[in-house]
Amino acid sequence: QVQLVESGGGLVQAGGSLRLSCAASGSIRSINAMGWYRQAPGKQRELVAAISSGGTMNYLDSAKGRFTISRDNAKNTVYLQMNSLKPEDTAVYYCNADVRTSLLRSGTYWGQGTQVTVSS
């Protein structure tokens, strides 16, 4: 089993910053891509940022220039630094990871979600 535990959400004023962390633990042989998704009330879950095992990053257009994804492979942890936050960034943020648990098995795992609320 693999667990992803997120932290760092909260309430912040527009223009402020937050840093989300997500630590993976359990039966981990290796981790491929890791990412952050978000889901606002009444909307579909969307990919905010992703980072490959080699460090290639992708961002939602509205996050470019404001958010930075990074990872610490030694700690099996992914981070999302969010700056210049806007009220429209308000959502539950979920961590996601593609984990290889053995030579023959891999799967996609999700964290429990952390609330980010940006007040205007």
BALUM-876727 format. One line per field, with one value per residue: x, z, y negated of N, C-alpha, C, O, CB in turn. Coordinates in steps of 0.001 Angstrom, whole numbers, plus 500000, padded with zeros to 6 digits. Each point is the difference from the previous one (the first is absolute). Glycine has a CB too. Layout:
<rs>
npx (X  ...)
npz (Z  ...)
npy (Y  ...)
capx (X  ...)
capz (Z  ...)
capy (Y  ...)
cpx (X  ...)
cpz (Z  ...)
cpy (Y  ...)
opx (X  ...)
opz (Z  ...)
opy (Y  ...)
cbpx (X  ...)
cbpz (Z  ...)
cbpy (Y  ...)
</rs>
This chain:
<rs>
npx (500830  501260  499200  499865  500554  498786  501703  498885  496681  499802  497997  502082  498554  499465  503269  500456  502023  498243  502871  497537  502098  498883  501822  499562  499802  500138  501695  502252  501165  499947  498113  499577  499182  500335  497255  499181  497105  498910  497257  499201  497600  499383  502919  500211  501894  501513  502619  500473  502296  500543  502870  500471  501101  501195  498641  497372  498623  497295  499183  496935  500875  499658  503148  501630  501610  499172  501633  503155  498746  502543  499971  501722  500512  500648  496778  498746  499863  498229  500794  497243  502436  496634  501869  497344  497720  498022  497780  501032  501883  496908  501050  499687  503307  499373  503185  499593  502336  499835  500534  501912  498214  502387  501951  496858  499174  499838  497597  499638  500725  497680  501790  497499  500371  502051  497065  501919  497785  501382  498310  499489)
npz (500000  498167  502815  497702  503192  498108  502096  498990  500473  501095  499297  497671  500182  496993  499941  501497  499044  500488  500148  498945  501804  498072  502493  497520  502835  498661  499019  498990  497861  499609  500831  496655  500549  502928  498935  502000  498946  500808  500382  499811  501667  497171  498966  498800  502452  498377  500002  502336  498506  498457  501364  497590  502366  498426  502146  497772  501763  498466  501136  499668  497357  503032  500784  497811  502533  502827  500251  500665  499401  502062  500002  502646  497487  503167  500529  497551  499537  497332  501248  498804  500583  499992  499170  500084  502352  497692  502298  497790  502421  501342  499667  502348  499215  499100  500809  497085  500985  497035  502911  497945  502600  498123  497765  499673  501384  498350  501722  499051  503276  500088  502283  501395  497729  501121  500029  497824  501775  497632  502436  497270)
npy (501199  497722  498388  497640  498742  497359  498397  497301  499637  497276  498290  498683  497135  500766  500644  502965  501711  502563  501395  502228  501715  502331  501674  502237  501659  502758  501814  497248  502441  496876  497599  500482  497454  498748  498631  498093  501436  497201  501499  496610  501298  501719  501558  502826  500535  497463  501827  497540  501473  502778  499991  502344  501475  497381  497694  500308  497448  500840  497048  500828  498096  499306  501034  498060  498529  501588  502755  500402  503146  500284  503092  499957  502613  499895  499830  502149  496328  499280  497078  498993  497414  499062  497149  498454  501686  498966  500179  502102  501521  500768  503246  501866  499340  503231  500202  501380  502155  501371  502010  501810  501520  501515  499687  499434  496976  497166  499062  497190  499690  497830  498624  500542  497547  497831  498321  498331  497951  497905  498133  498389)
capx (499170  500678  499237  500441  499499  500195  499947  500330  498865  499505  499339  500964  499434  500433  501364  500844  500670  499914  500815  499434  500929  499369  500981  499565  500613  499451  500750  500418  501245  500402  498885  500145  499473  499247  499301  498965  498728  499097  498591  499170  498602  499250  500874  500754  501383  500919  501420  500623  501420  500541  501448  500431  501122  501188  499916  499224  498825  498887  499125  498767  500339  499741  500967  501348  500530  499607  500196  501190  500008  501329  499946  501195  499886  500495  498924  498736  499137  499789  499602  499414  500103  498976  500154  499012  498760  498781  498802  499656  500832  499339  499623  500696  501167  500322  501279  499871  501299  500079  500952  500311  500115  500830  500441  498870  498789  500021  498664  499846  499506  499527  499905  498650  499603  500187  499223  500636  498991  500599  498990  500243)
capz (500000  499919  500545  499701  501039  499619  501044  499550  499565  500975  499559  499714  499246  498612  499904  500928  499569  500772  499501  500271  500002  499925  500237  499700  500839  499804  499163  498836  499328  499337  499675  498709  500060  501160  499588  500819  499371  500876  499662  500616  500078  498758  498836  499862  500470  498937  500297  500226  499670  500079  499849  499730  500827  499517  500289  499015  500652  499205  500814  499518  499484  500989  501086  499520  500507  501394  500758  499684  500528  500180  500707  500663  499778  501179  501003  499345  500307  498964  500553  499098  500503  499337  500263  499352  499988  499615  500501  499125  500353  501100  499623  500710  499221  500181  499529  499174  499669  499308  500850  499735  501302  499796  498604  499092  500397  500205  500109  500271  501366  500282  501372  500505  499633  500967  499571  499817  499863  499771  500195  499193)
capy (498801  498712  498889  498643  499106  498598  498987  498656  499189  499044  498774  498940  498884  499874  499495  500727  501219  501238  501098  501311  501129  501310  501044  501364  501028  501343  500947  499216  500382  498767  499119  499332  498645  499531  498796  499377  499707  499265  500080  498968  500430  499973  500087  501238  499978  499619  500082  498696  500111  501348  500080  501368  500444  499310  498572  499241  499429  499488  499170  499412  498669  498951  500152  499673  498742  499774  501237  500774  501358  500567  501274  500506  501435  500723  499984  500362  498861  498997  498717  499019  498641  499200  498567  499128  500768  499302  500695  501123  501156  500703  501362  501074  500400  501406  500510  501197  500572  501294  500710  501409  500671  501179  500075  500234  499297  498559  499461  498575  499789  498647  499545  499776  498645  498920  498839  498694  498960  498689  498961  498786)
cpx (500864  499073  500638  499358  500372  499976  500255  498848  499585  499310  501042  499292  500531  501357  500981  500567  499696  500932  499375  501098  499206  501089  499401  500743  499351  500920  500397  501318  500587  498735  500283  499463  499288  499321  499006  498778  499181  498569  499249  498551  499295  500840  500715  501411  500914  501446  500568  501461  500433  501498  500391  501149  501290  499967  499278  498686  498959  499055  498699  500333  499844  500971  501416  500434  499647  500299  501284  499905  501437  499854  501344  499904  500481  498925  498659  498944  499928  499444  499308  500074  499034  500144  498922  498649  498796  498791  499607  500904  499385  499482  500586  501121  500385  501370  499771  501394  499845  501131  500197  500253  500804  500428  498827  498772  500246  498567  500033  499329  499674  500091  498563  499476  500249  499324  500881  498887  500695  498901  500368  500087)
cpz (500000  500553  499576  501030  499651  501230  499370  499507  501078  499350  499820  499233  498574  499951  500901  499418  500947  499377  500437  499939  499936  500114  499738  500888  499721  499134  498680  499469  499280  499718  498673  500134  501322  499588  501027  499126  500965  499506  500803  500020  498665  498748  499968  500568  498813  500472  500137  499572  500160  499776  499819  500932  499596  500199  498961  500627  498979  500924  499266  499560  501058  501177  499588  500501  501442  500879  499551  500664  500117  500757  500619  499916  501203  501079  499434  500223  498813  500664  498924  500698  499203  500444  499271  499883  499718  500571  499141  500192  501151  499534  501026  499084  500374  499415  499260  499683  499289  500642  499513  501338  499906  498542  499036  500311  500145  500068  500269  501347  500213  501495  500370  499654  501119  499456  499909  499749  499900  500099  499209  500871)
cpy (498752  498934  498685  499074  498569  499098  498644  499158  499015  498833  498903  498890  500001  499312  500709  501280  501155  501013  501318  501050  501294  501053  501369  500985  501341  500847  499342  500528  498780  499184  499329  498572  499739  498702  499503  499712  499137  500151  498952  500480  499857  500109  501344  499834  499687  500108  498592  500029  501443  499947  501460  500378  499314  498501  499156  499566  499541  499256  499684  498576  498911  500058  499594  498627  499719  501221  500687  501365  500481  501321  500321  501517  500807  500104  500417  498916  499050  498746  499162  498648  499135  498547  499216  500690  499115  500743  501202  501212  500804  501351  500971  500486  501433  500318  501318  500528  501333  500784  501427  500665  501300  499995  500050  499171  498512  499509  498511  499822  498528  499699  499702  498616  499006  498742  498765  498989  498654  498954  498749  498758)
opx (501105  498807  501223  498779  501175  499416  500490  500189  500527  499655  500829  499026  501082  500248  501210  499822  499726  500280  499864  500927  498875  500888  498929  501192  498926  501221  499379  501009  501201  498894  501057  500545  499388  500500  499726  500109  500304  499741  499976  499634  500049  499475  500074  500554  499810  500305  499837  500466  499470  500511  499570  500521  500917  500974  499951  499292  500337  499827  499958  500785  500844  500062  500866  499244  500581  500371  500380  499824  500839  498943  501048  499270  499493  499995  498999  498846  500996  499244  500227  499279  500111  499844  499342  499380  499949  500089  499464  499743  500503  499245  500787  499765  500127  500352  499093  500926  499145  501173  499040  500898  500440  499651  500087  499023  501017  499077  501042  498971  500574  499846  499096  498804  499878  500152  500762  499213  500791  499051  501174  500200)
opz (500541  499698  499981  500154  499874  501030  498875  499696  501113  498819  500880  499291  499733  500696  499877  498821  501185  498802  501191  499195  500493  499153  500509  500263  499404  500016  498966  500705  500059  499976  499810  500770  500589  499147  501015  498920  501189  498819  501230  499206  499374  498893  501005  500062  498903  501179  499107  499304  500836  499336  500760  500736  500809  499700  500131  500604  498908  501163  498774  500658  500105  500796  500848  499940  500619  501165  498831  501214  499155  500557  499515  500770  500251  500794  500715  500309  499323  500968  498804  500964  498779  501178  499101  498936  500407  500274  500516  499419  500350  499031  500867  498838  501175  498906  500337  499768  500351  499850  499737  500743  501018  499249  498880  499251  500546  499573  500316  500282  499373  500843  499173  500132  501181  498827  500913  499066  500866  499216  499799  499487)
opy (499976  499983  499855  499982  499656  500335  499902  498822  500006  500029  499767  500252  500522  499015  499810  500303  499807  499949  500280  499912  500074  500091  500330  499840  500075  499846  500243  500026  499737  500540  499400  499209  500891  499267  500641  499420  499908  500231  500029  500866  498941  499887  500706  498902  500526  499824  499169  499098  500732  499098  500869  499162  499855  499308  498777  500806  499543  500365  499896  499318  499110  499063  499783  499030  499109  499852  499929  500105  499688  500296  499574  500625  501094  500940  499997  500295  499745  500075  500183  499744  499898  499676  500525  500001  498839  501197  500980  501055  501068  500089  499620  500333  500344  499560  500762  499222  500813  499658  500723  499604  500533  499089  499495  500041  499573  500693  499427  500614  499110  500883  500117  499739  500325  499659  499684  500149  499625  500011  499687  498899)
cbpx (497093  502540  498053  501485  499016  499526  500284  501940  498709  502152  497038  502902  498705  497356  497827  498845  502086  497330  502225  496847  502833  497209  502204  498295  501600  496468  499387  497799  497966  503170  498429  499238  500375  501109  500568  501641  499754  502086  500213  501943  499915  498904  500232  498097  499669  497951  500345  497958  500956  497315  500771  498757  497958  499250  502118  501765  501114  500376  502054  497752  498439  497542  497723  500373  499290  497837  497125  501548  496896  502148  497178  500945  500812  502325  502219  501697  499584  500348  501687  499164  502320  498585  503135  502460  501068  501015  499762  499413  501527  500120  499124  498128  500680  497207  502129  496885  501853  497929  500290  500089  497363  499158  501969  501832  498200  503145  498157  500885  500793  498616  503203  501690  498417  502048  497193  502946  497516  502767  498305  498605)
cbpz (500666  498288  501979  497344  501866  496737  502881  499743  497435  502688  500314  500668  502381  498517  499532  502991  497777  501872  498878  499870  500829  499409  501177  497359  502371  500215  502087  500183  499653  498983  502631  497961  496925  502530  496674  502620  497467  501747  498237  500008  503021  502295  499031  497893  502954  497869  499657  502604  499896  499861  500646  496854  499501  498667  501074  497485  503003  497162  502352  500882  497635  498537  500047  498020  497102  498031  501445  498573  499829  499451  498924  500821  497315  498696  500454  499996  503111  497250  502844  497953  501917  498696  501201  499792  501199  497609  500413  498955  498881  502004  496661  502473  498691  501037  501587  499238  501617  497952  502206  496958  499640  502584  501878  500468  500607  499230  500501  497255  501458  497169  500671  501707  497312  501996  500140  499996  500422  499296  502491  498599)
cbpy (501266  500752  501555  500521  502163  500125  501747  502108  501869  500645  500889  501405  498139  500890  498040  498731  498813  499581  498288  499368  498607  499026  498220  499513  498224  499230  501692  497951  502653  500571  500219  503005  499122  501828  500098  499558  502271  498130  502439  497298  500404  498774  496803  501695  501149  498643  503032  500463  496892  501888  497045  500619  502340  502482  501540  500469  499746  501528  499127  502132  501650  500988  502058  502384  500060  498582  500334  497789  500784  497390  501229  497345  498496  498262  498213  502149  500462  501705  499907  501982  500427  502318  499769  498885  502766  497938  496849  497294  497664  497718  499755  500364  497247  501003  498112  499949  498026  499384  497848  499891  498461  502244  501674  502222  502479  499072  502772  498866  502840  499238  498956  501840  500641  501345  501299  500879  501744  500968  501227  502161)
</rs>
